[in-house]
Amino acid sequence: VGMRYFHCKKNPHHMPTVNVDKLWSIVGLEQRKEYLKKNDGTVPLLDVTAHGFFKVLGKGKLPKQPIAVKAKFFSKQAEEKI
């Protein structure tokens, strides 16, 4: 029969990723312009887990406009850029 594997998880390492340069495309242009007009210091909160991504990687560049990102995992370069 072979070795038994109790509590077998089918794919425990599944982790869809998104790069830093694609974050603003998830938010959308209208929302970006809306937060650019505000002067009270509010920034958009982007929950990438709601869009199907779990990890944010640090490839690419972000614009000067600040953004708050919520994800399960961040790479070291992504943390520095955000």
PyMOL commands that set and color helices and strands:
alter all, ss='L'
color gray80, all
select helices_A, chain A and resi 20-27+29-37+48-51+76-81
alter helices_A, ss='H'
color red, helices_A
select strands_A, chain A and resi 17-19+45-47+55-57+68-70+73-74
alter strands_A, ss='S'
color yellow, strands_A
deselect
rebuild
show_as cartoon
